Amino acid sequence: MVAPSFTHPAVRRLEAMPLRFRLVAILLVLLTVSLVALSSATAYLTKRDLLGRIDAELASVAAPVANQALDDLDNVRVGLPTGYAFVLMQPDGTHVHEANPTGESLHPEVPRIPLGDSRIRNATPFTVTSTDGDMKWRFIAGRVGNDGTFAVGVPLRSMNKTVARLLLTSGVISALVLALCALIGSYAVTRAFRPLRQIEDTAAAIAKGDLTQRIPVRQADDEVTSLSQSLNSMLGRIEESFAVREASEARMRQFVADASHELRTPLATVQGYAELHRQGALATTEQADAAMERIEGESKRMTGLVEDLLVLARLDDEPVDMRGEVDLTVLAADAVADARARAPERTIRLIGRDGPLVPTVVHGSDSRLRQVLTNVLANALAHTPEGSPVEVRLGQVEDGDGGAAVVEVIDHGPGIPESERRRVFERFVRFDPSRSRGTGGGSGLGLSIVSAIVAAHRGRVGIGETPGGGATFIVRIPTGISQPAPMGR
């Protein structure tokens, strides 16, 4: 079991504050420490400088005293400046005479200083307190031959007042500086955090479902600008992904609805004839045979629809085997022969794109590419008038994208409006309302299957206009590609 970690209450309170307040607080703490350290260092250096000056003055005052004889020292106070204290001592340090500065009521507590004292040998200044107060004095000691010692000193009241005034002034200035820095720091941090606030607002709007929101990008070369640009790029991709998903879901719902609609008619027909049979309404053999024929026909139509749906599902889920070599010339010839057999009254020709037919080999699936040609040719026959010719033109082209095999199925019917050409390859699309599945029309999946198979072969399929009227379906499949295109779900 992990023991709970202890966090100081002050740290918890700091962590609970907004980030901008924490930054300002940390800034003020660091600034306070810096100002206190600076003020303390200034006061210390000032005090040391003033004390050095006092020591120098004491040394200059003590020098003439040390040159006098002990007999003359009784009147030494007469020769000293009025602001100095004077203590005369016997060789053993016993005080003989003491004199205070003029107007000074406090007396220094000067210790006994015998002749052998280190403060005399080294001429080291020293500090003492008052006998009846807290005021400090600065003294320097000396000797008068072998007859005795003396000490000369001054009160440190003036120096202490100077240092105190310096500290007070530094404190006031530091407080003003802290207040000003707090205002400037708060403004600067708030302004610096404004882009982050905009990012937060944008994220909140996106969380509510508005994927069109974007973060305003500043004209600045900093980390926030780079973050905003990266987030906007990510949001764009997310919006695009959601749009693709929504479009896919919409297509799937439409697909299910269309498939249900397509299956409803044959199922209703089968159910109706079954109900008639159950009720005994099919009294004669001819009526029963006709009903069975209708049931068989509708079953075949449902089977064809389900097979088309399975083909599309497999194309969505499984890549096409591209390892085989397929001669499109052979496939086109077979498709034309089959079409002539189904519609012997129609004129269907196979011609070369740039002269005689030559082998046109691509990598792909023989059965799938055969289905492409069959579906496109069947579509041309179904949507053109009786007696109008259909040509299948085959060849190869070379362009910036590399070599490709091109199959063109050319009809001379009513054609397809340019605004509707994109929708031709959508599932369950019919432009002739009179042609339903129950009246000889297709399922609306044939060209969708064509588009999916061609895309799996990294190719393209499109529609052009036939000179003189009609539609030209153009299938382009790259040559020399043996890897399938990635399939999307």
LOVOVEX-806634 format. One record per residue (C-alpha): x, y, z; residue in one letter; residue number from 0. Coordinates in steps of 0.05 Angstrom, whole numbers. Layout:
% residues N
       X       Y       Z  rest   nr
       X       Y       Z     a  NUM
...
END
This chain:
% residues 489
       X       Y       Z  rest   nr
       0       0       0     m    0
      28      67     -20     v    1
      30     117      37     a    2
      -6     182      23     p    3
      42     238       8     s    4
      38     300      53     f    5
      32     367      20     t    6
      40     430      59     h    7
     -24     471      64     p    8
      11     531      33     a    9
      31     489     -27     v   10
     -40     463     -34     r   11
     -68     534     -32     r   12
     -17     556     -84     l   13
     -35     497    -129     e   14
    -109     515    -123     a   15
     -97     585    -150     m   16
    -104     599    -225     p   17
     -39     593    -262     l   18
     -33     667    -278     r   19
     -40     684    -204     f   20
      12     632    -186     r   21
      61     662    -236     l   22
      50     732    -208     v   23
      57     706    -137     a   24
     122     670    -153     i   25
     148     732    -189     l   26
     132     775    -128     l   27
     164     725     -80     v   28
     228     723    -121     l   29
     228     799    -127     l   30
     216     807     -52     t   31
     274     760     -36     v   32
     318     799     -85     s   33
     299     867     -56     l   34
     309     843      15     v   35
     377     815      -3     a   36
     396     879     -40     l   37
     374     924      18     s   38
     410     881      69     s   39
     473     881      28     a   40
     469     956      18     t   41
     458     968      92     a   42
     516     922     110     y   43
     564     955      62     l   44
     542    1024      84     t   45
     551    1006     157     k   46
     619     976     143     r   47
     641    1038     105     d   48
     617    1085     160     l   49
     650    1042     213     l   50
     715    1044     174     g   51
     712    1120     172     r   52
     699    1122     247     i   53
     758    1076     259     d   54
     803    1121     217     a   55
     780    1182     255     e   56
     792    1148     322     l   57
     862    1128     300     a   58
     878    1199     280     s   59
     852    1225     347     v   60
     889    1172     387     a   61
     957    1185     355     a   62
     972    1251     391     p   63
     947    1224     457     v   64
     997    1166     454     a   65
    1054    1216     447     n   66
    1039    1252     512     q   67
    1070    1237     579     a   68
    1026    1207     633     l   69
    1033    1270     675     d   70
    1002    1311     618     d   71
     943    1264     609     l   72
     904    1295     666     d   73
     888    1352     619     n   74
     880    1309     557     v   75
     805    1323     553     r   76
     823    1395     538     v   77
     858    1375     473     g   78
     805    1325     449     l   79
     746    1342     404     p   80
     682    1350     444     t   81
     648    1291     410     g   82
     696    1238     437     y   83
     698    1197     502     a   84
     764    1187     537     f   85
     786    1135     588     v   86
     855    1135     622     l   87
     879    1071     655     m   88
     937    1045     698     q   89
     984     993     668     p   90
     939     939     698     d   91
     878     969     665     g   92
     848    1003     725     t   93
     809    1065     705     h   94
     840    1129     728     v   95
     801    1181     690     h   96
     738    1181     647     e   97
     708    1236     604     a   98
     644    1235     563     n   99
     628    1274     499     p  100
     595    1340     512     t  101
     521    1332     522     g  102
     523    1257     525     e  103
     486    1228     585     s  104
     502    1155     572     l  105
     569    1126     593     h  106
     607    1073     554     p  107
     623    1008     589     e  108
     697    1005     573     v  109
     732     942     598     p  110
     799     941     633     r  111
     855     943     581     i  112
     924     927     610     p  113
     989     941     574     l  114
     994     871     545     g  115
     925     871     515     d  116
     921     850     441     s  117
     876     909     425     r  118
     935     955     442     i  119
     988     914     405     r  120
     946     908     341     n  121
     911     976     347     a  122
     845     940     336     t  123
     782     981     344     p  124
     727     949     386     f  125
     654     961     403     t  126
     624     966     473     v  127
     555     981     500     t  128
     531    1034     549     s  129
     529    1021     623     t  130
     457    1046     628     d  131
     429    1036     558     g  132
     430     998     492     d  133
     472    1049     453     m  134
     538    1023     426     k  135
     605    1058     425     w  136
     666    1050     381     r  137
     734    1053     416     f  138
     808    1047     399     i  139
     860    1036     453     a  140
     933    1056     460     g  141
     990    1059     510     r  142
    1027    1117     541     v  143
    1097    1090     545     g  144
    1101    1041     602     n  145
    1059    1086     647     d  146
     989    1065     627     g  147
     937    1057     573     t  148
     879    1097     545     f  149
     818    1089     501     a  150
     785    1140     456     v  151
     715    1128     428     g  152
     652    1157     400     v  153
     578    1137     404     p  154
     550    1100     343     l  155
     482    1133     348     r  156
     493    1175     285     s  157
     516    1115     245     m  158
     458    1072     269     n  159
     409    1126     250     k  160
     439    1132     181     t  161
     434    1056     170     v  162
     363    1055     198     a  163
     342    1112     151     r  164
     374    1074      93     l  165
     335    1011     111     l  166
     270    1050     118     l  167
     281    1084      52     t  168
     298    1018      19     s  169
     236     986      49     g  170
     190    1041      24     v  171
     221    1039     -45     i  172
     218     963     -46     s  173
     144     964     -27     a  174
     129    1013     -83     l  175
     170     971    -132     v  176
     132     908    -110     l  177
      65     942    -119     a  178
      84     968    -188     l  179
     112     901    -208     c  180
      49     867    -184     a  181
       6     912    -229     l  182
      53     906    -288     i  183
      62     831    -278     g  184
     -13     819    -272     s  185
     -25     858    -336     y  186
      32     824    -373     a  187
      13     754    -351     v  188
     -61     765    -367     t  189
     -42     791    -435     r  190
       6     734    -447     a  191
     -47     684    -426     f  192
    -100     714    -472     r  193
     -82     666    -529     p  194
     -87     607    -481     l  195
    -154     633    -459     r  196
    -175     635    -531     q  197
    -151     563    -539     i  198
    -192     544    -477     e  199
    -255     579    -505     d  200
    -245     545    -572     t  201
    -238     477    -539     a  202
    -301     490    -498     a  203
    -339     508    -562     a  204
    -314     446    -597     i  205
    -333     403    -537     a  206
    -404     429    -547     k  207
    -403     403    -618     g  208
    -381     463    -660     d  209
    -324     433    -700     l  210
    -318     495    -744     t  211
    -285     535    -688     q  212
    -212     555    -698     r  213
    -161     588    -654     i  214
    -142     659    -675     p  215
     -69     659    -696     v  216
     -26     719    -677     r  217
      26     749    -722     q  218
      82     730    -675     a  219
     138     678    -678     d  220
     129     646    -609     d  221
     109     581    -578     e  222
      35     600    -570     v  223
      30     617    -644     t  224
      62     551    -663     s  225
      15     515    -615     l  226
     -46     551    -645     s  227
     -25     533    -715     q  228
     -14     460    -696     s  229
     -81     457    -660     l  230
    -117     489    -719     n  231
     -86     437    -765     s  232
    -108     382    -718     m  233
    -178     412    -712     l  234
    -182     415    -788     g  235
    -165     342    -793     r  236
    -214     324    -738     i  237
    -269     364    -772     e  238
    -252     331    -838     e  239
    -253     262    -805     s  240
    -320     276    -773     f  241
    -347     301    -839     a  242
    -323     239    -874     v  243
    -353     195    -820     r  244
    -419     232    -822     e  245
    -420     228    -898     a  246
    -404     154    -893     s  247
    -459     143    -842     e  248
    -507     182    -886     a  249
    -489     140    -946     r  250
    -496      77    -904     m  251
    -565      98    -880     r  252
    -585     116    -951     q  253
    -556      50    -975     f  254
    -595      10    -924     v  255
    -658      49    -940     a  256
    -648      39   -1015     d  257
    -632     -35   -1006     a  258
    -695     -43    -964     s  259
    -736      -7   -1016     h  260
    -707     -49   -1072     e  261
    -722    -114   -1035     l  262
    -791     -92   -1012     r  263
    -823     -99   -1081     t  264
    -800    -170   -1098     p  265
    -813    -193   -1027     l  266
    -883    -164   -1030     a  267
    -894    -200   -1096     t  268
    -870    -267   -1069     v  269
    -912    -257   -1005     q  270
    -973    -238   -1046     g  271
    -970    -300   -1090     y  272
    -957    -344   -1029     a  273
   -1018    -314    -995     e  274
   -1060    -327   -1058     l  275
   -1036    -399   -1058     h  276
   -1052    -408    -984     r  277
   -1122    -380    -994     q  278
   -1134    -427   -1053     g  279
   -1142    -369   -1102     a  280
   -1097    -404   -1153     l  281
   -1150    -453   -1176     a  282
   -1123    -473   -1244     t  283
   -1057    -502   -1264     t  284
   -1044    -443   -1309     e  285
   -1053    -394   -1252     q  286
   -1007    -434   -1207     a  287
    -954    -439   -1261     d  288
    -958    -364   -1273     a  289
    -952    -350   -1199     a  290
    -892    -396   -1192     m  291
    -860    -362   -1253     e  292
    -869    -294   -1220     r  293
    -841    -319   -1154     i  294
    -781    -349   -1190     e  295
    -769    -284   -1228     g  296
    -772    -241   -1165     e  297
    -727    -290   -1129     s  298
    -675    -284   -1184     k  299
    -679    -208   -1180     r  300
    -669    -211   -1104     m  301
    -611    -259   -1114     t  302
    -579    -212   -1164     g  303
    -588    -153   -1117     l  304
    -558    -190   -1058     v  305
    -499    -214   -1101     e  306
    -486    -142   -1123     d  307
    -487    -120   -1050     l  308
    -439    -175   -1032     l  309
    -392    -154   -1087     v  310
    -391     -82   -1061     l  311
    -380    -107    -990     a  312
    -321    -150   -1011     r  313
    -291     -92   -1050     l  314
    -297     -49    -988     d  315
    -265    -101    -942     d  316
    -216    -141    -984     e  317
    -160    -116   -1030     p  318
    -162    -141   -1102     v  319
    -109    -192   -1121     d  320
     -63    -152   -1168     m  321
     -12    -206   -1181     r  322
     -42    -232   -1245     g  323
     -31    -205   -1314     e  324
     -95    -190   -1352     v  325
    -101    -174   -1426     d  326
    -157    -124   -1432     l  327
    -161    -136   -1507     t  328
    -184    -208   -1493     v  329
    -233    -185   -1440     l  330
    -262    -131   -1485     a  331
    -271    -181   -1542     a  332
    -307    -229   -1495     d  333
    -352    -174   -1468     a  334
    -370    -151   -1539     v  335
    -385    -223   -1560     a  336
    -430    -233   -1499     d  337
    -466    -167   -1513     a  338
    -478    -186   -1585     r  339
    -508    -252   -1562     a  340
    -555    -216   -1514     r  341
    -574    -162   -1564     a  342
    -564    -189   -1635     p  343
    -603    -132   -1664     e  344
    -553     -80   -1639     r  345
    -488     -59   -1674     t  346
    -430     -68   -1625     i  347
    -359     -58   -1649     r  348
    -291     -67   -1617     l  349
    -238     -19   -1646     i  350
    -168       3   -1630     g  351
    -153      71   -1601     r  352
     -96      86   -1649     d  353
    -103      35   -1704     g  354
    -108     -41   -1701     p  355
    -121     -76   -1635     l  356
     -59     -97   -1597     v  357
     -51    -135   -1531     p  358
     -62     -88   -1473     t  359
     -36    -120   -1409     v  360
     -48     -94   -1338     v  361
     -39    -124   -1269     h  362
    -103    -142   -1233     g  363
    -160    -190   -1225     s  364
    -187    -222   -1289     d  365
    -257    -233   -1261     s  366
    -263    -163   -1232     r  367
    -239    -128   -1295     l  368
    -285    -173   -1337     r  369
    -343    -149   -1292     q  370
    -323     -76   -1305     v  371
    -328     -84   -1381     l  372
    -392    -125   -1377     t  373
    -427     -75   -1332     n  374
    -407     -13   -1371     v  375
    -427     -45   -1437     l  376
    -493     -70   -1408     a  377
    -508       0   -1382     n  378
    -496      30   -1452     a  379
    -543     -20   -1484     l  380
    -597     -10   -1431     a  381
    -599      66   -1436     h  382
    -594      78   -1511     t  383
    -648      72   -1564     p  384
    -659       8   -1602     e  385
    -616       7   -1665     g  386
    -564      57   -1641     s  387
    -492      31   -1646     p  388
    -443      22   -1589     v  389
    -368      22   -1597     e  390
    -315      -4   -1549     v  391
    -248      31   -1562     r  392
    -185       3   -1530     l  393
    -113      27   -1528     g  394
     -55      53   -1487     q  395
     -33     124   -1469     v  396
      30     155   -1440     e  397
      27     218   -1398     d  398
      57     249   -1336     g  399
      25     196   -1291     d  400
      58     139   -1330     g  401
      29      88   -1378     g  402
     -44      68   -1374     a  403
     -94      25   -1410     a  404
    -157      62   -1432     v  405
    -223      30   -1449     v  406
    -278      75   -1477     e  407
    -350      51   -1485     v  408
    -383     100   -1533     i  409
    -458     104   -1543     d  410
    -502     150   -1584     h  411
    -561     156   -1538     g  412
    -590     216   -1501     p  413
    -526     226   -1460     g  414
    -518     246   -1387     i  415
    -522     319   -1364     p  416
    -455     343   -1337     e  417
    -487     362   -1270     s  418
    -508     289   -1260     e  419
    -445     253   -1282     r  420
    -416     249   -1212     r  421
    -478     216   -1185     r  422
    -478     162   -1238     v  423
    -429     120   -1197     f  424
    -468     127   -1132     e  425
    -506      67   -1107     r  426
    -580      57   -1126     f  427
    -579     118   -1173     v  428
    -627     117   -1232     r  429
    -640     177   -1276     f  430
    -700     145   -1311     d  431
    -755     138   -1258     p  432
    -795      92   -1304     s  433
    -739      40   -1302     r  434
    -746       4   -1235     s  435
    -720     -64   -1217     r  436
    -789     -92   -1226     g  437
    -797     -65   -1296     t  438
    -732     -89   -1327     g  439
    -687     -36   -1297     g  440
    -622     -51   -1261     g  441
    -610     -48   -1187     s  442
    -572      17   -1191     g  443
    -509     -18   -1167     l  444
    -475     -37   -1232     g  445
    -435      28   -1242     l  446
    -421      31   -1167     s  447
    -387     -36   -1174     i  448
    -349     -10   -1235     v  449
    -324      50   -1196     s  450
    -302       8   -1136     a  451
    -265     -43   -1179     i  452
    -229      10   -1219     v  453
    -209      47   -1156     a  454
    -182     -19   -1127     a  455
    -137     -23   -1189     h  456
    -113      49   -1176     r  457
    -151      71   -1237     g  458
    -203     123   -1254     r  459
    -271     120   -1288     v  460
    -306     180   -1317     g  461
    -358     203   -1367     i  462
    -349     246   -1428     g  463
    -394     269   -1484     e  464
    -397     232   -1549     t  465
    -389     277   -1610     p  466
    -458     283   -1642     g  467
    -494     263   -1578     g  468
    -488     207   -1527     g  469
    -444     188   -1469     a  470
    -373     160   -1469     t  471
    -352     120   -1408     f  472
    -276     123   -1399     i  473
    -240      71   -1357     v  474
    -167      84   -1344     r  475
    -123      32   -1310     i  476
     -48      43   -1299     p  477
      -1      -8   -1328     t  478
      57     -36   -1288     g  479
      23     -31   -1219     i  480
      21     -97   -1181     s  481
       0     -72   -1113     q  482
     -74     -58   -1097     p  483
     -98      10   -1074     a  484
    -113      15    -999     p  485
    -187       1    -988     m  486
    -227      47    -945     g  487
    -286      27    -904     r  488
END
